[in-house]
Amino acid sequence: MENKILGLHHITAIAGDAQRNYDFYTKTLGLRMVKKTVNFDDPQTYHFYFGDEVGTPGSILTFFPWTNVRQGKDGSGMATEIGYSVPKGSLEFWKDRFEEKNVRHYQITEQFGERKLPFQDPDGLKLSLIETEHKDERKGFETAEVKANVAIKGFHAVTLSLNNNAATAEILTEVFGYKKVKSEGNLTRYKTDTVENAAIVDLLEIPDLPRGLNAGGTNHHVAFRVKDEETLMAMREKVLKKGLQITEKINRDYFFSLYFREPGGVLFEIATDNPGFATDETVEELGSSLQLPDRYKGVREQIEKALPELKQ
Ligand code: ZN
């Protein structure tokens, strides 16, 4: 168990307009902005984190919003659908809400015995709400319009599109400890039994699917969760033993990370639970003001001036 992955930690995607992105995730979907910071490698760009009340690993979707970003395109070697867990019986509420708010969405369907409502965010990022087969005990963040009985609980599954599943499946099973569950058509489900939730990766195999273009409305990387830095470094050894390249440990202020590109082309990250988001602000304050890493604290004024205005 120690050296295994504990499901998903976060997923990071690229958006266009920051205000539109913020409004969609906090108002339409009712998630909490748990952290407003900047891209550590490009401090003139925001980095938004949306999740549950405290930003529990497995609930966190993060964005780099770039105004006037060019439109990306889904393809092979990418995460192409994010599946959120919602309470049983809530999909009708969400369908009505999406109709009222002009959110692009599709028919409620069934996949792997679970009802799901696929939809897109304003940048065209593909997501779905899923009434999970298992009982998801997580408590979703509540807002005035999205109450606990319908609130999004966190991730359930992520879908990776690939030309060939084999090499990616090998990483999931042999390095990460996932097990193959079942297939439906060209979609195969993998699951870890180390955690109850955010435990699923679905591999969609399409041999002639062209490579994706990673820009607006597409996912940048998928981060898997480990307990602590010791486990992180043990995972690093396992990835190296597979003959893959992997970064050194990187301090992301709210977690420690490693990045590597899995053989199918998807950028994977492994991230720790520690220290979490309530380090530079209290749980009550999470997301309410711009947080900067130490190296940018001296130039806060310039950074604030360069960032687009955001009405909360
Ligand atoms: Zn990340």
Residues whose N, C-alpha, C, O or C-beta is under 5 A from the ligand:
A	BS01	ZN	T12 A223 E269
